[in-house]
């Protein structure tokens, strides 16, 4: 302290105590006399995080985290749509937790995708350099229906000279996979991502339709 005395401080409300007042500090937290902990008890939506700070439960943030986890780990949308999982969360983690259905999780994942896509589009709009593309088309294996196209953008970030890449298209590409159909698809990608005047090269494999 500024007066050269040593004090203990509550991590929750930041109240100071004498450095030798462990029992007083324990009493302050456990009853609680601590104003911060009183707010936690009153709201019933908060708890203590691992670093002993106040953690406020936000169901919207939780759903967003679930959606991100499903995307990153390739989990099914019904991964959290389970009564037993819901009971575990409610009984041991957060009583106010409501289960996230597969329809809600799919909707949340699509929102994240739309946001990320728009960020890439806006980034290309302001990008002051050329972009190279690689693309490929393939048919689903093992006799499964459907065929797909993937387009990846590559460029060097002007400010840092860092090599960058982003998958900008991954979608159905129905037959026939003619050269004109491929050109039309790529043209749509250029327009959608503000790349019409920024393409330096397009790399494909040696399939005859690419010629």
N, C-alpha and C positions, 0 to 999 in steps of 0.2 A: 504494500500500500504506500501511498505518498507520505504517510507519517511514519514509515519504517516499521510498522507492525505487520505481523504475518497473519493472514486470514484464510479461512476456508470459504469456498463459494459453492452454492447450489447450482448445478448445471442446468436446472430447469427454469428457475425464476431469477437466478444470478444474485440472490441475497447473500450477504457476507456474514460469516460467523468467526468467532475466535478459533485459531488453528487447533486448539485442544478440545473443541466442543463436538467430538464425534457423536456423542449421545444426543446432543441437541439437534445436530444435523439429521440424524436418523429419525428422531421424533418429528422433525419438521417435514420430512418426506413421507413417513409412514401413516400419518393421521388422516389426510395430509393438511398441513398448514401452508404448504407451497401453493401459491396462486396458480402456477402453470399446471400443476397436477390436478388442481380443483377443476380447471377448465376441461381437462381430459376426462375426468370422471363425469362431469356434467354432460358433455356432448355424446359420450359413449361411442364416438366415431374415431377416437384417437387412441394411440397406445405409445409405448416407448420403443424407439428403434434400437438397433444394436449398439449405437454409440450413445445411448441414453438420452437422445434428444426426442422431442415430441414428433410423433408420426401421425399425420391426419389421413384417415382412410378416404380415398376418393375412388368410387366405383368406375368412373369414366377412365381414369388413368389405368386402373387395373385391367379393364377391357382392352385398352390400347396395348398394354404390355402383353396380354394373352395373344392378341392378333399378331404382334411382332414375333412372339415365340413360335406360333404356328407357322409363320412364313419362314423364319430362319431354320427351324428344325424339320420342316416338311411334314408337320403333324396333320392329322385329319381335323376338319372343322368341328367334329363332335368330341374332340379330345377332353374338353372340360364339361361336356354335357352329360353329367353322370350324377345320380343321386348320392352315391357314396362319397364321391369327391366333394359334393356340396356340403354334406354333413361334416366331413373332416374340416373343411374351411370354417363352417359356422361354429362348430364345437371347440375348435382349438386355435383358430387364427382370428376370425372376425365374425361376430354374431350377425352383423348386418350384411354379410356377403350373400348375394343372390347368384344362382348358377347362370352361366353364360351359355346360351343355346347355340347350336351349330349355325342357325340362321343369323343370329346376332354377330357371331364371330366372323362369319363370311362377310357380312356387311361392313364390319370394322376393318377387316383385311382389305377389302376393296377401297375403302376410304384412304387407307395408308398408301395403297398403290396409286390412286389418283393424285394424292399429294406429292408423292415421289416423282411421278411422271411429269407433273406440272413444273416441279423444280428443275428437272432436266431440260424441259422445253424453254423455260425462262433463262436457264444457264446458256443454252445454245444461242438464244437471241442476242445475248450480250457478249458472246465469245468472239474475240477478234483474231481468229486463226482458222486454218483449213482443217477439215475433218476427213478421216479415212474410214471406210466401211468394210466390214467383212460380213458375208451372208451365206447361208446354206439352207437347203430345203431337203426334207426327208420324210419318208412314209413310216408310220407306226409299225413296229416289228411284230412278228408272230401272228400275222394275219389280222391284226386289229385294224379297225377302220380309222381313217383320218390321216392327214399329212400336215406338216408344220413348216414354218419359216422362222428363222432367227436372224436378226440384224444387230451387229455390234458396232458401235462408234468408237474410234480411236483418235486421240489427238494429244498434242503437247501443250500443257498449260503455259501460256505466255509469261506469266509472272514468276513461275517457279521452275520452268522447264521440266516439270514432272510429267511422265507418260500417264495418260488417263484412258479409261475405257468404260463404256456403259452399254449394257444390253438395252436397246431402245425398242425392239419389237420381238415378241415371241407369241405367235398366234397361228390359228388355222390357216392353211393355204391349200384350198381344194384343187383337185386335178381338173383339167390337165395343167401340168407344170411347164407351160410353153414359155419361150423367151419373152413374148409380148405380155403374158400374164405376170411374169416376174418383174418386168420393167414397170408395169402399172403399179404393182405392189410397192416397189422401191420409190416410185414417184410420190405415192401417197405418204410414205415415211418421210421423205424430204420435206414435204409441205407441212406435215404435222409437227415436225421437230425444228422448224426454222432453219433448215439446212440446204435450201435450194441453191444458194450462191456460195456454199462453203465446202462442197465435196471436192476433194483432191483425187481420190481413187476409190474403186470398189473391187475387192478381191473375192473371187468365187473359185469353185473347183473346176475340173475339166469336163463336166457334163455338157453334152451337146446343146442342150437348151440354153446354157449360159452363153454360148457363142452368139 
